[in-house]
Amino acid sequence: MFSMKAGIIPRLVASDLGGTLVPPGKDAVPAATLAVLDGIMARGIPVAVVTGFNLYTARRMIDGLSASPWFLVQNGTLAVKDNQIVWEHGLGIGEAEKLVRTLEGMEIPVVVYRNLSRDGIPEFRGFGDFSRGAPFRAVDGFSDFSDISGVSTQIPNQRVGETTAALRECISDQSRLVFSRGRSRTWIEVTPLNANKGQALARLCVELAVEPEQVIFFGDNLNDLEVLNMVGFPRVVADGLPQLRKHFPQVAASSHQGPARELVRIFGLEKPPGLKIRHGVP
């Protein structure tokens, strides 16, 4: 159990998706967790989904949520509320082309995200067994490098070193690399420098007139570190990365709906059906 800081109650609930609200091996937020988030928003407390996923995937993962959360997707590149774009960042044309050509030359999968304001559909060029489902569109090659909000790839962990070195030769001082490491594969994404989870949540706090110390955030991976360091109530799921669990308070594992259980406790919500409170489960 964690005691709340004296006199401070969270006024914003924010969370990562994959590996945090969505358990490993699953593709959606459990219904009981959705019920808890709806209960939070029914009290007038905003909820923000802060994820490296694109908007299409994030929406699919929380399908069934009654109220409308904030979406801070692609590690803060895009912010959407009530189907309206609040902000969006993009890469330069020359930089985007250099990144894509470099990955293609190494026969490494390439995922390109188009600006949503352009009604863009994310595209990918696969190598080996790499593929994406709808709404991603498979292409044989890229010719248009305008209005690109991000370039990413998913590769075996043993290729991270060489890929990182190659991408660092391509990016400008206005961009950055973001990593999300799994057991065998790692997502590497290039986003604009002013687009990351920490800066996105800080900007949202200004939008909502909420202080960072009034925010509770749940995470599990390296791209959550900036947010965990800035909020007043950082929480890491018990199946998150060890280097995060060592430095931040833990809640139960994502497979046991740890964030939902913690929110029920903090806000005194009624426990929804399907949310099992198991004594002794970390």
C-alpha positions, 0 to 999 in steps of 0.5 A, spaced: 500 500 500 502 507 498 500 513 502 497 519 498 502 525 499 499 530 505 493 534 502 494 532 494 489 528 491 491 526 483 487 531 479 489 527 472 490 520 471 495 518 466 497 511 463 501 508 458 497 502 454 502 496 452 504 492 458 501 497 463 493 497 461 494 492 456 497 485 459 503 482 455 500 478 449 493 481 449 491 486 444 485 490 449 484 493 455 480 489 460 473 490 461 474 491 468 479 496 467 475 500 462 470 500 468 474 503 473 477 509 468 470 510 466 468 511 474 474 516 474 472 520 468 465 520 471 467 524 477 470 529 473 477 527 473 480 527 466 484 521 463 490 521 458 492 515 454 500 516 453 502 511 449 507 510 443 502 507 439 498 510 433 491 513 434 488 507 431 491 502 435 490 506 441 483 507 440 482 500 438 485 498 445 480 502 449 474 500 445 468 500 450 470 506 454 464 510 455 467 517 456 472 520 452 479 520 454 485 524 452 490 521 447 497 523 447 500 518 442 506 516 438 510 518 444 507 525 444 507 527 437 499 527 436 494 529 442 487 528 440 481 530 445 473 528 442 476 527 435 479 534 435 487 535 434 490 539 439 497 539 437 501 535 432 509 535 430 512 532 424 519 531 421 523 535 416 522 532 409 530 531 408 530 527 414 524 523 413 527 521 407 534 519 409 531 515 415 527 511 411 532 510 405 537 508 411 533 502 414 531 500 407 538 499 405 539 495 411 533 491 409 530 493 416 522 494 416 520 501 416 513 504 419 512 511 417 506 515 420 503 520 416 500 527 419 493 526 421 491 533 419 492 530 412 488 524 413 494 520 413 494 513 413 500 509 416 504 505 411 510 500 412 515 496 408 516 489 411 522 485 410 522 478 413 516 476 417 514 483 419 507 485 417 502 490 420 494 489 420 489 495 418 489 501 418 497 500 416 498 500 408 503 495 405 508 499 400 513 496 396 517 503 397 516 510 399 516 516 394 513 522 398 516 524 404 512 530 406 507 530 412 511 525 416 510 525 424 514 519 425 519 513 423 519 507 426 522 500 426 521 493 430 527 489 430 530 483 434 534 486 440 541 483 437 540 488 431 539 494 436 546 497 436 547 497 429 540 500 427 541 505 433 548 507 430 545 508 423 539 512 425 543 517 429 547 518 423 540 520 420 537 524 425 537 532 426 538 536 432 531 537 432 529 529 433 530 524 438 530 516 438 525 513 443 526 506 445 521 501 447 524 494 449 521 487 449 523 480 451 526 479 444 524 485 440 525 492 440 521 498 437 525 504 435 522 510 433 524 517 431 520 523 433 521 530 433 525 533 439 519 536 442 515 530 442 515 525 447 511 523 453 514 527 458 513 534 454 506 532 452 504 530 459 507 537 461 503 541 456 497 537 457 497 539 465 498 546 462 492 545 458 488 542 464 491 547 469 493 541 473 500 541 476 505 535 475 505 533 482 497 532 482 498 527 476 498 519 477 502 516 471 502 508 470 508 505 466 512 499 464 518 501 459 523 506 458 519 511 454 515 512 460 521 514 464 521 522 463 513 522 465 515 517 471 520 522 473 516 528 473 509 526 476 507 527 483 504 519 483 509 515 479 507 507 479 510 502 475 507 495 474 510 489 477 512 486 470 515 492 468 522 493 467 527 492 473 530 498 472 524 502 473 521 498 478 527 499 482 526 507 483 519 507 483 513 505 487 510 498 484 503 496 483 500 489 481 502 486 474 499 488 468 496 481 468 493 482 474 490 489 472 495 493 477 493 500 475 485 499 476 486 496 482 490 502 485 485 507 482 480 503 486 484 504 492 486 511 491 479 514 489 474 509 493 471 506 487 466 500 487 470 494 485 467 492 478 466 485 476 472 482 473 477 486 477 480 480 482 483 483 488 488 477 490 492 478 496 499 477 496 499 478 488 505 483 487 
